[in-house]
Amino acid sequence: MKELRTQCAIAGGGPAGMMLGYLLARAGVDVIVCEKHADFLRDFRGDTVHPSTLEIMHELGLAERLLALPHQKIERLSGAVGDKTFPFADFTHLPVHYPFIALMPQWDFLDFLASEAKAFPNFTLLMSAEVTGTIEMDGKVTGVRTHSSEGEMCIGADLVVAADGRHSTVRASGGFSVQDIGAPMDVLWFRMSRKPADPEQSGGRFDAGSIFVQINRGDYWQCAYVIPKGSLEEVHRRGLDAFRAEIVRQAPFFADRTHEIASFEDVKLLTVGVDRLTRWHKPGLLCIGDAAHTMSPIGGVGINLAIQDAVAAANILAEPLRKGTATEANLAAVQARRELPVRIVQGIQVFIQNRVISVMLAKRGAVKAPSFLQLLSIIPLLQQIPARVLGLGIRREHVGPAVLRR
């Protein structure tokens, strides 16, 4: 069995794992990132790069190169309730260098981070290397086991970071306690081609019994159809023609192309969940991103919270890891820094789930916009408040000197 040794082994090459890997390598820490897939090319992953993330990229001197990649710029958000559209977030006044959301395929973002990280000789990215469990000695995690086409491998590490998503293998092997907060909906994702006469604007539509989101991806639309939790079988029972008709009701300009949904194989289910660990760490192991806290897709904030986790972890752990003096108190400091923002954002998401989404999905007949949406539409200045919460988050992180000075 092949054996490797590093200062930090990161399970998962998603936004949290790749960002942390880049930051630690830049700070002089030996890092190995293990990604179970052969590439980052997977559909229907979150791809909203918020102003807080763009500001971090600016602090690292990477923003202009990142934004040279294909992306769509969203400066304002609005939502339709019934037949009326309500603007609710205006990012243009945020005190940042890039006051907008960049819609960018997640695989492009991850490929970019990987290419930048590979410039550091102390960074290693192992693709097609699935972390299957942790190695423990005397009550401390001392490494991970991986499986790939080349066989089994053990990676010894001073610190293991679980950044392998909501179904984290490392989290499960660590025996962490999970607080399941729940969500009332699931999401069906699918693509539709985009034609020159189509509208430009991405947006969402709330109607009696349904919620529909369409995201302009340039040459296609990424669409989300929100359904009550556990109702996929009912959608299938009603049949494909009924599903196509519902899409046309939500977005009439799709009427000439619903045949592109050839079967329900073209419609992917995202099982929505909201949860968080009560404790993010144990000796030798830290969980961040979705492995520590699964977010609802509301607001598209999951990527950005994961990246904020990575920045906080790098700021706190870079020097101790480089010197070989990292302790569990350092890991606890990461949770102490990031737990409150996660709790607040999840609280906002749960409020919207219960007060807006559940009500809309259960409603029959005419719908009326919630009073806060009407107020935001009447007083445009107030649209800067949700823009700040969405765009910058709670307790925004900045790249610290332990990373930048190297």
Secondary structure, DSSP 8 states (H G I E B T S, - for coil): -EEEEEEEEEE--SHHHHHHHHHHHHTT--EEEEESSSSS--SS---EE-HHHHHHHHHTT-HHHHHTSS-EEE-EEEEEETTEEEEEEEGGGSSSSS-SEEE--HHHHHHHHHHHHTTSTTEEEEET-EEEEEEEETTEEEEEEEEETTEEEEEEEEEEEE-S-TT-HHHHHTT--EEE---SEEEEEEEEE--TTS----EEEEETTEEEEEEE-SSEEEEEEEEETT-HHHHHHH-HHHHHHHHHHH-GGGTT-GGG--SGGGSEEE----EEES--EETTEEE-GGGTEE--SGGG-HHHHHHHHHHHHHHHHHHHHHHT---HHHHHHHHHHHHHHHHHHHHHHHHHIIIIIHHHHH--S-----HHHHHHHH-GGGGHHHHHHHHH-SS-----HHHHT-
